[in-house]
Amino acid sequence: MVITYSGLAFVRLSFGNLVIGVNPVAKTHKLKTSRFGADIAMTSLNNEAFNGVEELSFGNKEAFVVSGPGEYEYSEVFIKGYPSVGPRETINTIYSFMLEGMHVVHLGALADKDLAPNILEEISGADILFAPAGAEDTLDAKSSAKLAAALEPKIIVPLLYGENTNSDFLKEFLKEAGEAKEAPQDKLSLKKKDLEDRMADIMVLNVS
C-alpha cells in the first residue's frame, strides 16, 4: 500500500491498480490539490474541504462514491462508516476498511472525542489510523493525540495540521502523542509485515 497526503484530510491510498481517495478537496476551495482518477472516493463531511469527489473521476476512472454512515462494498473492499460529531455540530463520518490485509481507519473531520462504545470497539486496534490535528475546527491536537493513542493502532498519521510540518497544530499533536519515528516523508509505503512490533508509531507525511 502506498499513501500520499494532499492537505487537509485528503489522502490517497493505492494498492496495485486500485486507488482510494479519502476526503478530496473540492475545486471551489482555496487549497488547490492534485487531481487523479480513483476507484473509490470517500467523503466524511458535506463541506468543500472534504467533499470534492468530482476531482477523483479522471481519465478512465469513475469513482464509486462513499458518503455518510453505513456499509459499502466495491471491488472486494468492504467499508463501514460510523457517525460522529464534526465541526459546528455537523455529521462527520469515520471510515474503517481493509486494504492489502491492513485495517485502515480515517477519523475524518472529527470534532468531539466522545464516541459511542460500539464505535470505539470497532475502530480500535487498526493498523493505520488517520487523525485530525486541529485545523478546520476539528478536534484539538492534544485531545486528538490522546484519542489516537487510546485506540491503540499500529501507526498514527496526523492530518489537518496546516500547510506544512512546522505548524503549531502538528507540534502540539507530537508533544502529546510522542515524536515521529522518522522524518516527514512524501509517501508511506507499507506491507502487512512492516507493522509487526509497532504500537502507536507516529508517521508524518508532507503535504504534496
N, C-alpha and C positions, 0 to 999 in steps of 0.2 A: 504494500500500500504506500502511495506517495501522497503527502499532504502539503499544500501550499496555502498561504494566508494572503487575502487581498484587502484587509482592513475591515473595521467594524466587527461584525460577527461572521464574515464571509470566508468560508473555507472551501477548498477544492480537494476531493479525495478521489484517487484513481487506482484501479487495480485491473491490469490488462487493458481491455478495450472499454471497460465500464468506468464512467465518470459520474461523480455525485457532486453537486454544488449545494451548500447549505447557507441560507440567508444571503443570497446575492443582492447587491445594491442596485436599486432602480436607476435608470438613466437620468431621471429628474433630480437625483440627489447631487449635491455639490461635490461629493467624492467620486472621482472617476476611476473605475476599476476595469480590470481586464474582462473581455467578453470571450466566452468559449462555449462549445457545444457540450451539453451534459445529458446523460440518460435520465437522471433523477434530479429534480430541484425541490429542496425543502425550504419552507419559509416559516419562521417562528412567530412573526408579528406582522400585522397588517399596517406596515409603515414603510415609507420609501427607502429607509435604511436597511430593510430586511426582506422586502418582497419583490425584488426585481427579477422574477422568474423568466420574463421575456428575454432577458440578457443571456439566458442559458440555452436557448433554441438557436442553433447556429450551424451552418453547413448542412450536413445530412442528419443532424440530431435534433429531435423534437422532444424536449424534456417532459417526463412524467412528473406532474406537479403534486407535491405532498404539502398540504396546508391545513394545519389545525390538528387537534387531538383526534385519535383514532388509530386504527390498524390498517396498514397498507402493504402491498406486495408488488414488486416489479422485478423481473429478470432474476428471480430467486433471492432477491434482497427483501427481507422482512423488516418493516419499520413500524415502530409504535410511537405515537405522540401523546404526551401527557400534559394536561392543562396546568398552568401555574400563573402567577401574577407577574405581569410585565410593567413597564413604565406607566405611571399615572393610572394605575388600576386596570390596564388593558389585559387582554388574554395573551399570554406567552405560551408557546408550545415547546416543551423539552422533547428532543428526539433521541430514540435509542434504536440502534440497528447493528447487524452483524455484517462484516466485510472481511473477506480472507481469513475467516475464523477468529476475528477480533471483535470484541464488543465495544462499540463506539457510542458515547453519549454526548450530546451537544445541548448545553443549558439555554442556548438562545439568548433572549434579552431578559433573563430572569431579574426581577427587582425585589423579590421577597424570599428570604431564606427558609421560611416555614412551609415545608412541603408535606403532603399527606403521607402517612406511614407506608402505605402500599406503594407509593411512587418512590420514596426513599429506598425501599427494599429492592425494587426492580432496577433502579439505576445505580445501585451500589456495586462496587467491585468491578467496574468497567475496565477494559484495557486502556482506552483513551478517553479522557474527559476534557471537553472544551468548556471553559468557564469565563464569564464576563469579568472585567476588572474595573467597572465603574462608569465608563463612557456611555453616552446616550441615556442617562438616567437609569442605568441598570444597577444591580446590587453593588454596593460599595466594595472597593478592593479588599478590605480587611475581612468583611463578612463573607465575601465570595471565596476567598482563600481558605477560610475556616471550613466552609461548607464543602469545598472541593476536597480538602484533606479528610474530612469526616466520611466522605463517600468511598474512600479507600481505593481509588483507581490505581492502575499501574503507572500511567503517565497523565500529567495535567498540562494542558496547553492553554495559557491565558489569552483571551481575546478582548476586544473592546477596551484597549488600553491607550488609545490615542494614535497619533500619527507616526510615532517612532518609539524605539525601545528605551529612550531616555525620559519617557513620560513619568509624571508623578504617580499616575494610576498604577503603572507596572511596578514602580519602585515600592509602593505600598503593598501590592499583592505579594511580591517576593519577600518583603520584610516579614510578612505573616506566614507565608507558605514555605519559605526556605529558598535559598538561592538556586538558580537553574543549574542543572548538571553540566551543561555545555554552553558555549557562547551562542547567541542568537543565530539561527540558521535560516537560509532561504527556502529550504524544503526539508521535510521529515520523511525519510524512507524507513518503513518498519515491516518486519515479518513477525509472526507469532512467537518465534523462538527468541526474538530480541527482547521480549517482555519478561523473560524469566528473571526472577530475583529483583524485579523492580517494584517499588512501592511509593506511590505519590511523587515520582520524579518530575520535576518541573522542566519542560522543554519550551523555549521561547522561539517563536517564528517571526522573522522580519516581515513587514508589510511589503508585498511585491505586486 
